[in-house]
């Protein structure tokens, strides 16, 4: 992929973030999500790609746009596209930290077409690449990661979704002596943060959405980190969907190269609300300007760019819908 596409994908995530961020804390996650979807879809129309959505808002009969199989872009290089216009809709609705707008893209066939089900995940940064094993104990993984990073286990910070299903993992991390940061939603941003120094995150552990796992893997691969995963089907229908993906053993370990094949992937994200990785959208100038904070990376070069931008909303038609105040 051409490097110029990296900035184009940032424009797409910026549009989604700006469109929905005015609804932060207003308790309407569906409205925030719809605004982000509309803006992201419109922004894709200006990008010179022939993209197919492989991870999106659901199947065609469940979502009017950005559905799985939808074609996006203005024409150009053929790509698979994974999107999450609002990763952490509850975070936006409640005004909590950590929500981002996300896009990942790779040549056709290189992103795992993960079904909408749970996935067990472990993700770490470049220093600990090759030092994790999802089949081993939590304490063993913590020791290996701490050794690789030249730290004590007690210095590590592990991000885990605050769910009942994680009680055992949380207890094991505490018994090992590592620090824990519990989050209510959104495990893509923590996986990315684990790969960047000085974010205060060393590892992501636990079970979350499989589509989000592929999005996270795109970023982890671009930054030289490491990730392992296992699908967690909860009923016979989900087991059958996994078999249709060609996995004879649905519970087998998926490596980073299984999640994202090849070495040509772009990942872009823009903060909607403040988080460890990115700052949220700021409005000012009578609401007609917005400041965004984004990150974009390419696996081919390993370059990571943080982009801060100021937007004149009255001059950008693609943002027009998001520029309308909630009261209007």
Buried (B, 14 or more C-beta within 10 A) or exposed (E): BEEEBBEBBBBBBBBBBBBBBBBBBBEBBEBBBBBBBBBBBBBBEEBEBBBBBBBBBEEEEEBBBBBBEBEBBEEBBEBBBBBBBBBBBBBBBBBBBBBBBBBBBBBEEBBBBBBBBBBBBBBBBBBBBEBBEBEEEBBEBBBBBBEBBEBEBEEBBBBBBEBEEBEEBBEBBEEBBBBBBEBBBBBBBBBBBBBBEEBEBBBBBBBBBBBBBBBBBBBBBBBBBBBBBBBBBEEEEBBEBBEEEEBEEBEEEBBBEBBBBBBBBBBBBBBBBBBBBBBBBBBEEEEEBBBBBBBBBBBEEEEBEEBEBEBEBBEBEBBBBBBBEEEE
